[in-house]
Amino acid sequence: APVLPRKRLSGAGMRVDDAERPDSADAGAQKPAELTSPHMESVCENTTTADFKQSNFGNFLPNVRSGGWSDIGSRQYMEDTHVCIADLAKNFGYPTVDKEVVSFYGVFDGHGGKDAAHFVRDNLPRVIVEDADFPLELEKVVSRSFVQIDSQFADKCSHQRTLSSGTTALTAMIFGRSLLVANAGDCRAVLSRCGIAMEMSMDHRPCSLSEKLRVESLGGYVDDGYLNGLLGVTRALGDWHLEGMKEASRPGGGPLSAEPEIKLTTLTKDDEFLVIGSDGLWDVFSNQNAVDFARRRLQEHNDVRRCCREIVEEAIRRGATDNLTAVLVSFHLVAPPQIRVNQPRRVARSISADGLNSLRILLGSQ
């Protein structure tokens, strides 16, 4: 691969594949994707990244650990997939400078087949790294990379019509103390801050007023809760085979948008972990419930990958019927602390002499 000039980067690469079968004993050991990029290297989970310059980020030094788990659920086909890359530049053979790591995590929920989800998983990270503005202008880079990879998949589908499908995509990138979440679809990211759930993405569904207005302004419509009567999401990559959804002549055009919504936040020592899940997970977990469940499990064993598996298994026990994927990114090496609840002070109460005498008379008459 050509070496582009870089100003900030370093670490260890990682990829996690999805579980293709419900009885898979190891969600990290899967069949290779049909559209796999040669640059994507499968390595183990629970990878730790701590190559940050403390002088650059104050007193808080994120120690990033990640894990993921998928299950087919009760569906006939597995269309979810996910990826965890501890060092984006190193994973694709680019030089690193100043030992500053840019890590990448993503969940992709396919529909109409798994090809779009696998294509985006295997190629979006590379497109981001190869952008001339990476890593200095990540917000712009990520936004245009979503649209660019969508166009690349359209070209792929034009030569292989059997690949026609779509996928939602939610990615999280961590660089220094910054967390950047990009979302197109109804996967969701939730941050635990001192045990309080902080929503880091918005579900792009036709029932959202802002999305409905955007869709209608671009010539689309919502019918019975579906975009153009066909899709349950208003943003997705792929779906080029669906007429009236996208405009090939105008990248990002049409009512079905591939452009992600971006949210950037600065991490502090109060930020414990990030949960990223496909929509099947959020059908049975509220944001706070997911955070509470994950905190309890991490306090028990502090294993991020095992925690993801337990979240998925709990979702199945609760009656989830969709494919299920959970990725957890922890920002500390130690487990989340127990939350102390301040109990109200006991108020000393006394009784007057007259009251005590009345009480004695009352008790004596019983």
The 8 nearest C-alpha neighbors of each residue, nearest first, counted from 0:
[[1, 2, 92, 91, 93, 3, 38, 129],
 [2, 0, 3, 93, 129, 92, 4, 91],
 [1, 3, 93, 0, 4, 94, 92, 5],
 [2, 4, 1, 5, 93, 129, 131, 94],
 [5, 3, 2, 6, 94, 131, 93, 133],
 [6, 4, 7, 3, 94, 95, 96, 8],
 [5, 7, 96, 4, 8, 134, 95, 135],
 [8, 6, 96, 99, 5, 97, 95, 134],
 [7, 9, 99, 95, 100, 96, 98, 97],
 [10, 8, 95, 100, 98, 99, 86, 89],
 [11, 9, 86, 100, 48, 85, 50, 89],
 [12, 10, 86, 85, 89, 13, 90, 9],
 [13, 11, 90, 85, 86, 84, 89, 87],
 [12, 14, 84, 42, 83, 85, 41, 40],
 [15, 13, 41, 83, 82, 84, 42, 40],
 [14, 16, 82, 27, 83, 81, 41, 17],
 [17, 15, 27, 29, 81, 80, 82, 14],
 [16, 18, 80, 69, 26, 19, 81, 29],
 [19, 17, 26, 69, 70, 20, 29, 23],
 [18, 20, 77, 17, 29, 71, 21, 23],
 [19, 21, 23, 22, 18, 71, 70, 77],
 [22, 20, 71, 23, 70, 72, 19, 18],
 [23, 21, 20, 24, 70, 18, 19, 25],
 [24, 22, 20, 25, 21, 26, 18, 19],
 [25, 23, 22, 26, 28, 21, 18, 27],
 [26, 24, 27, 23, 28, 18, 29, 68],
 [25, 27, 18, 28, 68, 17, 69, 23],
 [26, 28, 25, 15, 16, 29, 17, 18],
 [29, 27, 26, 25, 16, 30, 18, 17],
 [30, 28, 16, 27, 18, 31, 17, 19],
 [29, 31, 32, 28, 19, 16, 18, 17],
 [32, 30, 29, 33, 35, 16, 34, 28],
 [31, 33, 35, 34, 117, 30, 118, 114],
 [34, 32, 35, 31, 114, 117, 118, 30],
 [33, 35, 32, 118, 36, 117, 121, 114],
 [36, 34, 32, 121, 33, 37, 31, 118],
 [35, 37, 38, 121, 39, 34, 122, 118],
 [38, 36, 39, 35, 40, 121, 34, 91],
 [37, 39, 36, 91, 40, 90, 125, 92],
 [40, 38, 37, 36, 41, 121, 14, 90],
 [39, 41, 14, 38, 42, 13, 12, 90],
 [42, 40, 14, 13, 15, 39, 43, 16],
 [43, 41, 13, 14, 40, 44, 15, 12],
 [42, 44, 13, 45, 41, 46, 15, 27],
 [45, 43, 46, 66, 65, 42, 15, 304],
 [44, 46, 65, 66, 64, 304, 47, 303],
 [47, 45, 44, 64, 65, 48, 85, 43],
 [48, 46, 64, 63, 45, 49, 62, 65],
 [47, 49, 63, 62, 50, 85, 10, 64],
 [48, 50, 62, 51, 63, 47, 61, 60],
 [51, 49, 98, 48, 99, 100, 10, 52],
 [52, 50, 99, 49, 53, 175, 98, 100],
 [53, 51, 54, 55, 50, 56, 99, 98],
 [52, 54, 56, 55, 51, 60, 57, 58],
 [53, 55, 52, 56, 57, 58, 51, 60],
 [56, 54, 53, 52, 57, 51, 175, 58],
 [57, 55, 53, 54, 176, 59, 58, 175],
 [56, 58, 59, 54, 55, 53, 60, 52],
 [57, 59, 60, 56, 53, 54, 268, 55],
 [60, 58, 57, 268, 61, 267, 56, 53],
 [59, 61, 53, 62, 58, 56, 51, 49],
 [62, 60, 330, 63, 331, 59, 49, 176],
 [63, 61, 49, 331, 330, 48, 332, 60],
 [62, 64, 330, 48, 47, 329, 61, 331],
 [65, 63, 47, 329, 46, 328, 45, 62],
 [66, 64, 328, 45, 327, 46, 303, 329],
 [65, 67, 304, 45, 303, 44, 327, 326],
 [66, 68, 326, 304, 325, 307, 327, 15],
 [67, 69, 308, 307, 325, 26, 324, 326],
 [70, 68, 324, 18, 17, 323, 26, 325],
 [69, 71, 323, 72, 18, 21, 322, 324],
 [70, 72, 322, 77, 21, 74, 20, 73],
 [73, 71, 322, 70, 74, 321, 320, 323],
 [72, 74, 320, 71, 321, 75, 322, 319],
 [75, 73, 76, 72, 71, 321, 322, 320],
 [74, 76, 73, 77, 71, 72, 322, 20],
 [77, 75, 74, 78, 71, 19, 112, 322],
 [76, 78, 71, 19, 79, 322, 75, 74],
 [77, 79, 113, 109, 108, 112, 76, 110],
 [80, 78, 108, 109, 107, 77, 322, 324],
 [79, 81, 17, 107, 106, 16, 108, 78],
 [82, 80, 106, 105, 107, 16, 17, 15],
 [81, 83, 15, 14, 105, 104, 16, 84],
 [84, 82, 104, 14, 13, 15, 103, 85],
 [85, 83, 13, 103, 12, 86, 14, 102],
 [84, 86, 102, 12, 11, 13, 103, 83],
 [87, 85, 102, 10, 12, 11, 101, 84],
 [86, 88, 90, 102, 89, 101, 84, 103],
 [89, 87, 93, 90, 91, 86, 92, 128],
 [88, 90, 92, 91, 93, 86, 87, 9],
 [89, 91, 12, 87, 88, 92, 86, 11],
 [92, 90, 89, 88, 93, 38, 87, 125],
 [93, 91, 89, 90, 88, 94, 0, 2],
 [92, 94, 88, 89, 91, 2, 95, 3],
 [95, 93, 92, 96, 89, 88, 5, 8],
 [96, 94, 8, 9, 7, 98, 93, 97],
 [95, 97, 7, 8, 98, 6, 9, 94],
 [98, 96, 99, 7, 8, 95, 9, 52],
 [99, 97, 9, 96, 8, 50, 100, 51],
 [98, 100, 8, 51, 9, 97, 7, 50],
 [101, 99, 9, 8, 86, 174, 10, 102],
 [100, 102, 174, 86, 173, 87, 8, 172],
 [103, 101, 85, 86, 173, 172, 87, 84],
 [102, 104, 172, 84, 171, 83, 87, 85],
 [105, 103, 83, 171, 170, 82, 84, 172],
 [104, 106, 170, 82, 81, 169, 171, 107],
 [105, 107, 81, 169, 168, 80, 170, 277],
 [106, 108, 168, 80, 116, 167, 79, 81],
 [109, 107, 79, 167, 166, 277, 78, 116],
 [108, 110, 166, 78, 116, 113, 165, 79],
 [111, 109, 112, 165, 166, 164, 78, 113],
 [110, 112, 164, 165, 109, 113, 163, 78],
 [113, 111, 110, 164, 114, 78, 109, 115],
 [112, 114, 78, 109, 116, 115, 117, 110],
 [115, 113, 117, 116, 162, 112, 118, 164],
 [114, 116, 118, 165, 117, 164, 166, 113],
 [117, 115, 109, 166, 119, 113, 107, 114],
 [118, 116, 120, 114, 119, 115, 121, 113],
 [117, 119, 115, 121, 120, 116, 34, 114],
 [120, 118, 123, 122, 116, 117, 121, 115],
 [121, 119, 117, 118, 122, 123, 116, 82],
 [120, 122, 118, 119, 36, 35, 117, 123],
 [121, 123, 119, 125, 124, 120, 118, 126],
 [122, 124, 126, 119, 125, 120, 148, 121],
 [125, 123, 127, 126, 122, 128, 121, 87],
 [126, 124, 128, 122, 127, 123, 129, 91],
 [127, 125, 123, 129, 124, 128, 144, 122],
 [126, 128, 124, 125, 130, 129, 144, 141],
 [129, 127, 125, 126, 130, 133, 124, 88],
 [130, 128, 126, 127, 125, 131, 133, 3],
 [131, 129, 132, 127, 133, 128, 126, 140],
 [130, 132, 133, 129, 3, 128, 4, 134],
 [133, 131, 130, 136, 135, 134, 140, 137],
 [134, 132, 135, 130, 131, 128, 137, 136],
 [133, 135, 137, 136, 132, 7, 128, 5],
 [134, 136, 133, 132, 137, 6, 7, 140],
 [137, 135, 132, 138, 134, 139, 133, 140],
 [136, 138, 140, 139, 134, 141, 135, 133],
 [137, 139, 141, 140, 136, 142, 261, 179],
 [140, 138, 142, 137, 141, 136, 143, 132],
 [141, 139, 137, 138, 143, 142, 144, 136],
 [140, 142, 144, 138, 139, 143, 137, 127],
 [143, 141, 139, 144, 145, 140, 259, 258],
 [142, 144, 146, 145, 140, 141, 147, 139],
 [145, 143, 147, 141, 146, 142, 127, 140],
 [146, 144, 148, 143, 142, 147, 258, 149],
 [147, 145, 149, 143, 144, 148, 257, 258],
 [148, 146, 144, 150, 149, 145, 143, 151],
 [147, 149, 151, 150, 145, 146, 144, 123],
 [148, 150, 146, 152, 147, 236, 151, 237],
 [151, 149, 153, 147, 148, 152, 146, 154],
 [152, 150, 148, 154, 153, 149, 147, 155],
 [151, 153, 155, 149, 154, 150, 156, 148],
 [154, 152, 150, 156, 151, 155, 239, 157],
 [155, 153, 157, 151, 152, 156, 150, 158],
 [154, 156, 152, 153, 157, 158, 159, 151],
 [155, 157, 159, 160, 153, 158, 154, 162],
 [156, 158, 154, 155, 159, 160, 153, 152],
 [159, 157, 156, 155, 160, 154, 153, 162],
 [160, 158, 156, 161, 157, 162, 155, 163],
 [159, 161, 156, 162, 163, 157, 158, 155],
 [160, 162, 159, 163, 156, 164, 114, 158],
 [163, 161, 160, 156, 114, 159, 164, 115],
 [164, 162, 161, 160, 156, 240, 238, 239],
 [165, 163, 111, 238, 112, 115, 237, 110],
 [166, 164, 237, 238, 115, 110, 236, 109],
 [167, 165, 109, 116, 108, 236, 235, 115],
 [166, 168, 184, 235, 108, 107, 183, 236],
 [169, 167, 107, 183, 182, 106, 184, 166],
 [170, 168, 182, 106, 105, 181, 186, 183],
 [169, 171, 105, 181, 104, 180, 182, 106],
 [170, 172, 180, 104, 179, 103, 105, 181],
 [173, 171, 103, 179, 102, 178, 104, 180],
 [174, 172, 178, 102, 101, 177, 179, 175],
 [175, 173, 101, 177, 100, 176, 172, 102],
 [174, 176, 177, 51, 173, 56, 99, 100],
 [175, 177, 266, 265, 174, 56, 178, 61],
 [178, 176, 265, 174, 175, 173, 264, 266],
 [177, 179, 173, 264, 263, 172, 265, 180],
 [180, 178, 263, 172, 171, 262, 173, 177],
 [179, 181, 171, 262, 261, 170, 263, 172],
 [182, 180, 261, 170, 259, 260, 169, 171],
 [183, 181, 169, 259, 260, 168, 184, 200],
 [182, 184, 259, 234, 168, 235, 167, 169],
 [183, 185, 167, 234, 203, 235, 232, 186],
 [186, 184, 202, 203, 278, 187, 167, 232],
 [185, 187, 277, 278, 276, 184, 169, 202],
 [186, 188, 276, 275, 200, 185, 277, 189],
 [189, 187, 275, 199, 274, 200, 198, 276],
 [190, 188, 198, 274, 199, 197, 273, 196],
 [189, 191, 273, 197, 196, 272, 192, 198],
 [192, 190, 196, 194, 195, 272, 271, 270],
 [191, 193, 270, 195, 194, 269, 271, 190],
 [194, 192, 269, 195, 191, 270, 271, 338],
 [193, 195, 192, 191, 196, 290, 291, 294],
 [194, 196, 192, 191, 193, 197, 287, 290],
 [197, 195, 191, 287, 190, 286, 290, 189],
 [198, 196, 190, 189, 191, 199, 195, 192],
 [199, 197, 189, 200, 190, 188, 196, 286],
 [198, 200, 188, 189, 197, 190, 262, 180],
 [201, 199, 188, 198, 187, 182, 202, 262],
 [200, 202, 203, 187, 199, 185, 182, 198],
 [201, 203, 185, 204, 184, 200, 187, 186],
 [204, 202, 184, 185, 233, 232, 234, 201],
 [203, 205, 232, 233, 206, 207, 202, 231],
 [204, 206, 207, 211, 224, 225, 233, 226],
 [205, 207, 204, 224, 208, 211, 210, 225],
 [208, 206, 210, 205, 209, 204, 211, 203],
 [209, 207, 211, 210, 212, 206, 205, 213],
 [208, 210, 212, 211, 207, 213, 214, 206],
 [211, 209, 213, 207, 212, 208, 214, 205],
 [210, 212, 208, 214, 213, 209, 205, 207],
 [211, 213, 215, 209, 210, 214, 216, 208],
 [214, 212, 210, 216, 211, 215, 209, 217],
 [213, 215, 254, 219, 211, 217, 212, 216],
 [216, 214, 219, 212, 218, 217, 220, 213],
 [215, 217, 213, 214, 218, 212, 219, 254],
 [218, 216, 254, 215, 214, 219, 253, 213],
 [217, 219, 215, 216, 254, 214, 220, 253],
 [218, 220, 215, 214, 254, 217, 227, 221],
 [221, 219, 227, 215, 226, 214, 222, 218],
 [222, 220, 226, 225, 227, 224, 205, 228],
 [221, 223, 228, 225, 224, 227, 220, 226],
 [224, 222, 225, 221, 228, 226, 205, 227],
 [223, 225, 222, 205, 221, 206, 226, 231],
 [226, 224, 228, 231, 230, 222, 221, 229],
 [225, 227, 221, 230, 228, 229, 205, 220],
 [228, 226, 220, 229, 221, 225, 219, 222],
 [227, 229, 225, 222, 226, 221, 230, 223],
 [230, 228, 227, 225, 226, 231, 222, 241],
 [231, 229, 226, 225, 232, 228, 227, 233],
 [230, 232, 225, 204, 226, 205, 224, 233],
 [233, 231, 204, 230, 234, 203, 184, 205],
 [232, 234, 255, 204, 203, 205, 226, 184],
 [235, 233, 256, 184, 183, 255, 257, 232],
 [234, 236, 167, 257, 184, 183, 166, 256],
 [237, 235, 257, 166, 149, 165, 167, 238],
 [236, 238, 165, 239, 149, 164, 115, 166],
 [239, 237, 165, 164, 240, 241, 163, 236],
 [240, 238, 237, 241, 153, 245, 163, 244],
 [239, 241, 238, 163, 242, 164, 237, 156],
 [242, 240, 239, 238, 244, 243, 245, 229],
 [241, 243, 244, 240, 239, 245, 238, 246],
 [242, 244, 245, 241, 253, 246, 219, 254],
 [243, 245, 255, 253, 242, 254, 241, 246],
 [246, 244, 253, 252, 243, 255, 247, 254],
 [245, 247, 252, 253, 248, 249, 250, 244],
 [246, 248, 249, 250, 245, 252, 150, 153],
 [249, 247, 246, 250, 252, 245, 251, 253],
 [248, 250, 252, 246, 247, 251, 253, 245],
 [251, 249, 252, 247, 248, 146, 246, 150],
 [250, 252, 256, 257, 146, 249, 258, 253],
 [251, 253, 249, 246, 250, 245, 256, 254],
 [252, 254, 245, 246, 244, 255, 217, 256],
 [253, 255, 214, 219, 217, 244, 256, 218],
 [256, 254, 244, 234, 233, 253, 245, 235],
 [255, 257, 234, 258, 251, 254, 235, 253],
 [256, 258, 236, 235, 234, 146, 251, 259],
 [257, 259, 256, 146, 142, 145, 251, 183],
 [260, 258, 183, 182, 181, 142, 261, 257],
 [259, 261, 182, 181, 183, 258, 262, 200],
 [262, 260, 181, 180, 259, 263, 182, 179],
 [261, 263, 180, 179, 181, 199, 264, 260],
 [264, 262, 179, 178, 180, 261, 177, 265],
 [263, 265, 178, 177, 266, 179, 262, 176],
 [266, 264, 177, 176, 178, 267, 263, 179],
 [265, 267, 176, 177, 270, 264, 178, 268],
 [268, 266, 269, 270, 59, 265, 176, 61],
 [267, 269, 270, 59, 266, 271, 61, 60],
 [268, 270, 267, 193, 192, 271, 266, 191],
 [271, 269, 192, 268, 267, 191, 266, 272],
 [270, 272, 191, 330, 192, 329, 269, 335],
 [273, 271, 329, 328, 191, 330, 190, 270],
 [272, 274, 190, 328, 327, 189, 191, 329],
 [273, 275, 327, 189, 188, 326, 190, 276],
 [276, 274, 188, 326, 187, 325, 327, 273],
 [275, 277, 325, 324, 187, 186, 280, 326],
 [276, 278, 186, 324, 279, 280, 323, 108],
 [277, 279, 186, 281, 280, 185, 282, 276],
 [280, 278, 321, 282, 323, 277, 281, 322],
 [279, 281, 278, 282, 277, 323, 276, 283],
 [282, 280, 284, 278, 283, 279, 285, 277],
 [281, 283, 279, 280, 284, 278, 319, 285],
 [282, 284, 281, 280, 314, 319, 317, 285],
 [285, 283, 281, 289, 288, 282, 280, 286],
 [284, 286, 288, 287, 289, 281, 283, 282],
 [285, 287, 289, 288, 196, 284, 290, 189],
 [288, 286, 196, 290, 289, 285, 291, 195],
 [287, 289, 285, 291, 290, 286, 284, 292],
 [290, 288, 292, 286, 287, 291, 284, 293],
 [289, 291, 287, 293, 288, 292, 294, 191],
 [292, 290, 288, 294, 289, 293, 287, 295],
 [291, 293, 289, 295, 290, 294, 288, 296],
 [292, 294, 290, 296, 295, 291, 289, 297],
 [295, 293, 297, 291, 296, 292, 290, 298],
 [296, 294, 298, 292, 293, 297, 291, 299],
 [295, 297, 299, 293, 298, 294, 306, 300],
 [298, 296, 301, 294, 299, 300, 295, 334],
 [297, 299, 295, 334, 296, 301, 300, 294],
 [300, 298, 296, 297, 301, 295, 334, 294],
 [299, 301, 297, 302, 298, 296, 334, 306],
 [302, 300, 297, 334, 298, 303, 299, 296],
 [303, 301, 305, 300, 304, 306, 297, 45],
 [304, 302, 306, 66, 305, 65, 301, 327],
 [305, 303, 66, 307, 306, 67, 302, 45],
 [304, 306, 308, 307, 302, 303, 309, 66],
 [305, 307, 303, 309, 304, 308, 296, 302],
 [308, 306, 310, 304, 305, 309, 68, 325],
 [307, 309, 305, 311, 68, 306, 310, 312],
 [308, 310, 312, 306, 307, 311, 313, 305],
 [311, 309, 307, 313, 308, 312, 314, 306],
 [312, 310, 314, 308, 313, 309, 307, 323],
 [311, 313, 309, 315, 314, 310, 308, 316],
 [314, 312, 316, 310, 315, 311, 309, 317],
 [313, 315, 317, 311, 312, 316, 319, 310],
 [314, 316, 319, 312, 318, 317, 313, 311],
 [317, 315, 313, 318, 314, 312, 319, 311],
 [318, 316, 314, 315, 319, 313, 283, 312],
 [317, 319, 315, 316, 320, 314, 283, 313],
 [320, 318, 315, 314, 321, 317, 283, 279],
 [319, 321, 73, 72, 318, 74, 322, 279],
 [322, 320, 279, 72, 319, 323, 74, 73],
 [323, 321, 71, 72, 70, 279, 79, 77],
 [322, 324, 70, 279, 69, 280, 321, 277],
 [325, 323, 69, 277, 276, 68, 70, 79],
 [324, 326, 276, 307, 68, 67, 275, 69],
 [325, 327, 67, 275, 66, 274, 307, 276],
 [326, 328, 274, 66, 65, 273, 303, 67],
 [329, 327, 65, 273, 272, 64, 274, 330],
 [328, 330, 272, 64, 63, 331, 271, 65],
 [329, 331, 63, 62, 61, 271, 272, 64],
 [332, 330, 62, 333, 329, 61, 63, 271],
 [333, 331, 62, 334, 330, 64, 329, 63],
 [334, 332, 331, 335, 301, 336, 298, 297],
 [333, 335, 298, 301, 297, 336, 332, 331],
 [334, 336, 298, 294, 271, 333, 337, 297],
 [337, 335, 338, 334, 298, 333, 193, 294],
 [336, 338, 339, 335, 298, 294, 295, 334],
 [337, 339, 336, 340, 194, 193, 335, 341],
 [340, 338, 337, 341, 336, 342, 193, 194],
 [339, 341, 342, 338, 343, 337, 344, 194],
 [342, 340, 339, 343, 344, 338, 345, 337],
 [341, 343, 340, 344, 345, 339, 346, 338],
 [344, 342, 341, 345, 346, 340, 347, 339],
 [345, 343, 346, 342, 341, 347, 340, 348],
 [344, 346, 347, 343, 342, 348, 341, 349],
 [345, 347, 344, 348, 343, 349, 342, 350],
 [348, 346, 345, 349, 344, 350, 343, 351],
 [347, 349, 346, 350, 345, 351, 344, 354],
 [350, 348, 351, 347, 352, 355, 354, 346],
 [349, 351, 354, 355, 352, 348, 353, 356],
 [350, 352, 354, 353, 355, 349, 356, 357],
 [351, 353, 355, 354, 356, 350, 357, 349],
 [354, 352, 356, 351, 355, 357, 350, 358],
 [353, 355, 351, 357, 352, 356, 350, 358],
 [354, 356, 352, 358, 353, 357, 351, 359],
 [355, 357, 353, 359, 358, 354, 352, 360],
 [358, 356, 354, 360, 359, 355, 361, 353],
 [357, 359, 361, 355, 356, 360, 362, 354],
 [360, 358, 356, 362, 361, 357, 363, 355],
 [359, 361, 363, 357, 358, 362, 364, 356],
 [362, 360, 358, 364, 359, 363, 357, 365],
 [363, 361, 359, 365, 364, 360, 358, 357],
 [362, 364, 360, 361, 365, 359, 358, 357],
 [363, 365, 361, 362, 360, 359, 358, 357],
 [364, 362, 363, 361, 360, 359, 358, 357]]
